[in-house]
Every structure is written in C-alpha cells, then in structure tokens.
Amino acid sequence: MSSKKKKRTSMMSGAGLVRFFEEVEAKVSISPYQLIFIAILFAVAVLVLGYLAPVLVP
C-alpha cells in the first residue's frame, strides 16, 4: 500500500458526482437528556388531554 490511505470510491463519485451528505452539519443540536425530557413531557400531555377530553368511541 502507498503512504496515502486508499479509499474505495463508488461509481458515482468516480464519475465526478460529489457526495454532499458527507459534509452536512446539524442545524439543531439536542442532547439525549433533552430528548428524553421532551418525550416524557409529550406523553404526560397526551395523558392529561385524554383525561380532560375523552374520545367517545361508538
């Protein structure tokens, strides 16, 4: 092997098409703790709304 790392290229990148998704940076960053808090808050809101306005099933 040469001193440079050999990288396998797909046919598209070999043909000159650029793979843009490799350079995408996230616009919004949410920590795992924030995500769990939001999920719990959403679940509690659904339960409270279900208690306050029950759905009538015929």
Gaussian input, Z-matrix of N, CA and C with variables (Angstrom, degrees):
# hf/3-21g

backbone

0 1
 N
 C     1     B1
 C     2     B2     1     A1
 N     3     B3     2     A2     1     D1
 C     4     B4     3     A3     2     D2
 C     5     B5     4     A4     3     D3
 N     6     B6     5     A5     4     D4
 C     7     B7     6     A6     5     D5
 C     8     B8     7     A7     6     D6
 N     9     B9     8     A8     7     D7
 C    10    B10     9     A9     8     D8
 C    11    B11    10    A10     9     D9
 N    12    B12    11    A11    10    D10
 C    13    B13    12    A12    11    D11
 C    14    B14    13    A13    12    D12
 N    15    B15    14    A14    13    D13
 C    16    B16    15    A15    14    D14
 C    17    B17    16    A16    15    D15
 N    18    B18    17    A17    16    D16
 C    19    B19    18    A18    17    D17
 C    20    B20    19    A19    18    D18
 N    21    B21    20    A20    19    D19
 C    22    B22    21    A21    20    D20
 C    23    B23    22    A22    21    D21
 N    24    B24    23    A23    22    D22
 C    25    B25    24    A24    23    D23
 C    26    B26    25    A25    24    D24
 N    27    B27    26    A26    25    D25
 C    28    B28    27    A27    26    D26
 C    29    B29    28    A28    27    D27
 N    30    B30    29    A29    28    D28
 C    31    B31    30    A30    29    D29
 C    32    B32    31    A31    30    D30
 N    33    B33    32    A32    31    D31
 C    34    B34    33    A33    32    D32
 C    35    B35    34    A34    33    D33
 N    36    B36    35    A35    34    D34
 C    37    B37    36    A36    35    D35
 C    38    B38    37    A37    36    D36
 N    39    B39    38    A38    37    D37
 C    40    B40    39    A39    38    D38
 C    41    B41    40    A40    39    D39
 N    42    B42    41    A41    40    D40
 C    43    B43    42    A42    41    D41
 C    44    B44    43    A43    42    D42
 N    45    B45    44    A44    43    D43
 C    46    B46    45    A45    44    D44
 C    47    B47    46    A46    45    D45
 N    48    B48    47    A47    46    D46
 C    49    B49    48    A48    47    D47
 C    50    B50    49    A49    48    D48
 N    51    B51    50    A50    49    D49
 C    52    B52    51    A51    50    D50
 C    53    B53    52    A52    51    D51
 N    54    B54    53    A53    52    D52
 C    55    B55    54    A54    53    D53
 C    56    B56    55    A55    54    D54
 N    57    B57    56    A56    55    D55
 C    58    B58    57    A57    56    D56
 C    59    B59    58    A58    57    D57
 N    60    B60    59    A59    58    D58
 C    61    B61    60    A60    59    D59
 C    62    B62    61    A61    60    D60
 N    63    B63    62    A62    61    D61
 C    64    B64    63    A63    62    D62
 C    65    B65    64    A64    63    D63
 N    66    B66    65    A65    64    D64
 C    67    B67    66    A66    65    D65
 C    68    B68    67    A67    66    D66
 N    69    B69    68    A68    67    D67
 C    70    B70    69    A69    68    D68
 C    71    B71    70    A70    69    D69
 N    72    B72    71    A71    70    D70
 C    73    B73    72    A72    71    D71
 C    74    B74    73    A73    72    D72
 N    75    B75    74    A74    73    D73
 C    76    B76    75    A75    74    D74
 C    77    B77    76    A76    75    D75
 N    78    B78    77    A77    76    D76
 C    79    B79    78    A78    77    D77
 C    80    B80    79    A79    78    D78
 N    81    B81    80    A80    79    D79
 C    82    B82    81    A81    80    D80
 C    83    B83    82    A82    81    D81
 N    84    B84    83    A83    82    D82
 C    85    B85    84    A84    83    D83
 C    86    B86    85    A85    84    D84
 N    87    B87    86    A86    85    D85
 C    88    B88    87    A87    86    D86
 C    89    B89    88    A88    87    D87
 N    90    B90    89    A89    88    D88
 C    91    B91    90    A90    89    D89
 C    92    B92    91    A91    90    D90
 N    93    B93    92    A92    91    D91
 C    94    B94    93    A93    92    D92
 C    95    B95    94    A94    93    D93
 N    96    B96    95    A95    94    D94
 C    97    B97    96    A96    95    D95
 C    98    B98    97    A97    96    D96
 N    99    B99    98    A98    97    D97
 C   100   B100    99    A99    98    D98
 C   101   B101   100   A100    99    D99
 N   102   B102   101   A101   100   D100
 C   103   B103   102   A102   101   D101
 C   104   B104   103   A103   102   D102
 N   105   B105   104   A104   103   D103
 C   106   B106   105   A105   104   D104
 C   107   B107   106   A106   105   D105
 N   108   B108   107   A107   106   D106
 C   109   B109   108   A108   107   D107
 C   110   B110   109   A109   108   D108
 N   111   B111   110   A110   109   D109
 C   112   B112   111   A111   110   D110
 C   113   B113   112   A112   111   D111
 N   114   B114   113   A113   112   D112
 C   115   B115   114   A114   113   D113
 C   116   B116   115   A115   114   D114
 N   117   B117   116   A116   115   D115
 C   118   B118   117   A117   116   D116
 C   119   B119   118   A118   117   D117
 N   120   B120   119   A119   118   D118
 C   121   B121   120   A120   119   D119
 C   122   B122   121   A121   120   D120
 N   123   B123   122   A122   121   D121
 C   124   B124   123   A123   122   D122
 C   125   B125   124   A124   123   D123
 N   126   B126   125   A125   124   D124
 C   127   B127   126   A126   125   D125
 C   128   B128   127   A127   126   D126
 N   129   B129   128   A128   127   D127
 C   130   B130   129   A129   128   D128
 C   131   B131   130   A130   129   D129
 N   132   B132   131   A131   130   D130
 C   133   B133   132   A132   131   D131
 C   134   B134   133   A133   132   D132
 N   135   B135   134   A134   133   D133
 C   136   B136   135   A135   134   D134
 C   137   B137   136   A136   135   D135
 N   138   B138   137   A137   136   D136
 C   139   B139   138   A138   137   D137
 C   140   B140   139   A139   138   D138
 N   141   B141   140   A140   139   D139
 C   142   B142   141   A141   140   D140
 C   143   B143   142   A142   141   D141
 N   144   B144   143   A143   142   D142
 C   145   B145   144   A144   143   D143
 C   146   B146   145   A145   144   D144
 N   147   B147   146   A146   145   D145
 C   148   B148   147   A147   146   D146
 C   149   B149   148   A148   147   D147
 N   150   B150   149   A149   148   D148
 C   151   B151   150   A150   149   D149
 C   152   B152   151   A151   150   D150
 N   153   B153   152   A152   151   D151
 C   154   B154   153   A153   152   D152
 C   155   B155   154   A154   153   D153
 N   156   B156   155   A155   154   D154
 C   157   B157   156   A156   155   D155
 C   158   B158   157   A157   156   D156
 N   159   B159   158   A158   157   D157
 C   160   B160   159   A159   158   D158
 C   161   B161   160   A160   159   D159
 N   162   B162   161   A161   160   D160
 C   163   B163   162   A162   161   D161
 C   164   B164   163   A163   162   D162
 N   165   B165   164   A164   163   D163
 C   166   B166   165   A165   164   D164
 C   167   B167   166   A166   165   D165
 N   168   B168   167   A167   166   D166
 C   169   B169   168   A168   167   D167
 C   170   B170   169   A169   168   D168
 N   171   B171   170   A170   169   D169
 C   172   B172   171   A171   170   D170
 C   173   B173   172   A172   171   D171

   B1=1.4427
   B2=1.5146
   B3=1.2918
   B4=1.4568
   B5=1.5184
   B6=1.3167
   B7=1.4559
   B8=1.5216
   B9=1.3160
   B10=1.4603
   B11=1.5192
   B12=1.3256
   B13=1.4552
   B14=1.5179
   B15=1.3044
   B16=1.4533
   B17=1.5171
   B18=1.3040
   B19=1.4564
   B20=1.5125
   B21=1.3227
   B22=1.4523
   B23=1.5241
   B24=1.2898
   B25=1.4527
   B26=1.5117
   B27=1.3111
   B28=1.4551
   B29=1.5200
   B30=1.3093
   B31=1.4571
   B32=1.5295
   B33=1.3514
   B34=1.4617
   B35=1.5224
   B36=1.3331
   B37=1.4617
   B38=1.5212
   B39=1.3100
   B40=1.4523
   B41=1.5130
   B42=1.3422
   B43=1.4567
   B44=1.5282
   B45=1.3257
   B46=1.4558
   B47=1.5178
   B48=1.3365
   B49=1.4549
   B50=1.5209
   B51=1.3131
   B52=1.4571
   B53=1.5245
   B54=1.3116
   B55=1.4588
   B56=1.5285
   B57=1.3213
   B58=1.4560
   B59=1.5188
   B60=1.3315
   B61=1.4492
   B62=1.5245
   B63=1.3000
   B64=1.4547
   B65=1.5239
   B66=1.3225
   B67=1.4545
   B68=1.5227
   B69=1.3136
   B70=1.4594
   B71=1.5224
   B72=1.3270
   B73=1.4560
   B74=1.5168
   B75=1.3105
   B76=1.4581
   B77=1.5281
   B78=1.3282
   B79=1.4644
   B80=1.5222
   B81=1.3391
   B82=1.4565
   B83=1.5221
   B84=1.3100
   B85=1.4568
   B86=1.5224
   B87=1.3349
   B88=1.4610
   B89=1.5230
   B90=1.3246
   B91=1.4641
   B92=1.5303
   B93=1.3122
   B94=1.4679
   B95=1.5259
   B96=1.3196
   B97=1.4613
   B98=1.5266
   B99=1.3147
   B100=1.4607
   B101=1.5253
   B102=1.3198
   B103=1.4557
   B104=1.5251
   B105=1.3200
   B106=1.4656
   B107=1.5206
   B108=1.3300
   B109=1.4626
   B110=1.5252
   B111=1.3132
   B112=1.4642
   B113=1.5254
   B114=1.3334
   B115=1.4643
   B116=1.5254
   B117=1.3353
   B118=1.4671
   B119=1.5184
   B120=1.3149
   B121=1.4617
   B122=1.5261
   B123=1.3221
   B124=1.4601
   B125=1.5296
   B126=1.3317
   B127=1.4626
   B128=1.5266
   B129=1.3241
   B130=1.4650
   B131=1.5219
   B132=1.3151
   B133=1.4643
   B134=1.5245
   B135=1.3251
   B136=1.4665
   B137=1.5234
   B138=1.3277
   B139=1.4644
   B140=1.5257
   B141=1.3259
   B142=1.4672
   B143=1.5226
   B144=1.3169
   B145=1.4652
   B146=1.5251
   B147=1.3074
   B148=1.4607
   B149=1.5190
   B150=1.3133
   B151=1.4584
   B152=1.5276
   B153=1.3241
   B154=1.4593
   B155=1.5248
   B156=1.3086
   B157=1.4672
   B158=1.5294
   B159=1.3421
   B160=1.4689
   B161=1.5309
   B162=1.3016
   B163=1.4595
   B164=1.5160
   B165=1.3204
   B166=1.4602
   B167=1.5142
   B168=1.3272
   B169=1.4554
   B170=1.5181
   B171=1.3403
   B172=1.4831
   B173=1.5045
   A1=109.98
   A2=115.24
   A3=119.65
   A4=109.66
   A5=116.36
   A6=120.31
   A7=111.91
   A8=116.83
   A9=120.39
   A10=108.98
   A11=115.73
   A12=119.28
   A13=108.85
   A14=115.07
   A15=118.67
   A16=108.18
   A17=116.34
   A18=122.49
   A19=108.37
   A20=114.86
   A21=118.77
   A22=108.57
   A23=116.48
   A24=120.80
   A25=108.74
   A26=114.65
   A27=118.51
   A28=108.86
   A29=115.48
   A30=119.20
   A31=111.18
   A32=116.08
   A33=118.57
   A34=111.35
   A35=116.60
   A36=117.57
   A37=110.53
   A38=116.58
   A39=119.65
   A40=111.58
   A41=116.43
   A42=120.98
   A43=111.89
   A44=117.30
   A45=119.97
   A46=114.05
   A47=118.21
   A48=120.41
   A49=108.59
   A50=116.15
   A51=121.09
   A52=109.38
   A53=115.51
   A54=120.82
   A55=107.83
   A56=117.17
   A57=121.67
   A58=112.96
   A59=118.32
   A60=119.52
   A61=112.98
   A62=119.16
   A63=121.23
   A64=112.01
   A65=118.30
   A66=121.48
   A67=113.00
   A68=118.00
   A69=121.41
   A70=109.16
   A71=115.56
   A72=121.32
   A73=108.47
   A74=116.95
   A75=121.70
   A76=109.74
   A77=116.20
   A78=120.93
   A79=110.33
   A80=116.79
   A81=121.59
   A82=108.14
   A83=115.67
   A84=120.33
   A85=109.20
   A86=116.78
   A87=122.34
   A88=107.75
   A89=115.53
   A90=119.24
   A91=109.07
   A92=117.69
   A93=120.13
   A94=112.59
   A95=117.63
   A96=120.87
   A97=111.19
   A98=116.97
   A99=120.29
   A100=110.75
   A101=117.36
   A102=121.23
   A103=111.26
   A104=117.35
   A105=120.89
   A106=110.29
   A107=117.54
   A108=121.01
   A109=111.01
   A110=117.64
   A111=121.60
   A112=110.44
   A113=117.77
   A114=121.29
   A115=111.01
   A116=117.02
   A117=120.47
   A118=110.36
   A119=117.04
   A120=121.18
   A121=110.84
   A122=117.23
   A123=121.76
   A124=110.67
   A125=117.37
   A126=120.89
   A127=111.01
   A128=116.97
   A129=120.65
   A130=110.15
   A131=117.77
   A132=120.88
   A133=110.82
   A134=117.83
   A135=120.92
   A136=110.34
   A137=117.33
   A138=120.25
   A139=111.57
   A140=117.34
   A141=120.98
   A142=110.43
   A143=117.51
   A144=119.88
   A145=111.35
   A146=117.78
   A147=120.99
   A148=111.79
   A149=116.82
   A150=121.03
   A151=111.15
   A152=117.74
   A153=121.49
   A154=112.61
   A155=117.82
   A156=121.61
   A157=108.64
   A158=116.46
   A159=118.68
   A160=111.63
   A161=115.18
   A162=121.17
   A163=108.01
   A164=115.84
   A165=120.74
   A166=109.09
   A167=115.90
   A168=120.91
   A169=107.75
   A170=118.39
   A171=120.14
   A172=112.49
   D1=151.56
   D2=177.05
   D3=-79.68
   D4=175.35
   D5=-178.77
   D6=-70.60
   D7=-23.65
   D8=177.35
   D9=-82.26
   D10=147.76
   D11=176.55
   D12=-71.49
   D13=131.70
   D14=178.00
   D15=-84.83
   D16=126.37
   D17=-178.58
   D18=-114.46
   D19=129.77
   D20=177.93
   D21=-73.93
   D22=132.88
   D23=178.53
   D24=-111.17
   D25=143.07
   D26=176.94
   D27=-80.46
   D28=172.64
   D29=-178.38
   D30=-64.21
   D31=-36.14
   D32=-178.68
   D33=-67.33
   D34=-44.99
   D35=-179.73
   D36=-71.83
   D37=-28.53
   D38=175.99
   D39=-69.15
   D40=-26.63
   D41=179.95
   D42=-84.71
   D43=-3.40
   D44=177.57
   D45=105.19
   D46=-0.56
   D47=177.59
   D48=-82.07
   D49=133.96
   D50=-175.08
   D51=-88.58
   D52=141.48
   D53=177.37
   D54=-95.32
   D55=96.42
   D56=-173.25
   D57=-73.80
   D58=-26.11
   D59=-174.19
   D60=-66.25
   D61=-15.00
   D62=178.40
   D63=-73.86
   D64=-19.84
   D65=-175.57
   D66=-107.42
   D67=8.89
   D68=-176.46
   D69=-79.04
   D70=131.24
   D71=176.04
   D72=-108.39
   D73=146.67
   D74=-178.93
   D75=-70.89
   D76=136.71
   D77=177.68
   D78=-81.45
   D79=-39.33
   D80=-177.96
   D81=-114.14
   D82=131.13
   D83=179.28
   D84=-115.96
   D85=118.54
   D86=180.00
   D87=-120.60
   D88=129.43
   D89=178.75
   D90=-74.96
   D91=159.46
   D92=178.67
   D93=-59.93
   D94=-35.31
   D95=179.06
   D96=-65.76
   D97=-40.15
   D98=177.57
   D99=-65.07
   D100=-38.87
   D101=179.51
   D102=-65.15
   D103=-42.01
   D104=177.97
   D105=-65.87
   D106=-40.69
   D107=178.02
   D108=-61.94
   D109=-43.20
   D110=178.98
   D111=-64.52
   D112=-40.16
   D113=179.45
   D114=-64.82
   D115=-42.81
   D116=178.51
   D117=-66.25
   D118=-42.24
   D119=178.22
   D120=-61.09
   D121=-41.34
   D122=178.51
   D123=-64.92
   D124=-42.22
   D125=179.49
   D126=-63.97
   D127=-41.90
   D128=178.23
   D129=-64.93
   D130=-40.65
   D131=178.79
   D132=-62.90
   D133=-40.21
   D134=178.42
   D135=-65.01
   D136=-42.18
   D137=179.05
   D138=-64.81
   D139=-42.94
   D140=179.73
   D141=-64.88
   D142=-44.66
   D143=178.88
   D144=-65.59
   D145=-35.13
   D146=176.33
   D147=-66.61
   D148=-33.61
   D149=177.83
   D150=-74.38
   D151=-40.23
   D152=-177.76
   D153=-76.03
   D154=-34.62
   D155=-178.24
   D156=-133.22
   D157=78.66
   D158=-177.83
   D159=-65.84
   D160=146.21
   D161=-179.80
   D162=-85.64
   D163=127.24
   D164=179.18
   D165=-87.80
   D166=117.68
   D167=179.69
   D168=-104.49
   D169=122.32
   D170=-178.26
   D171=-70.04

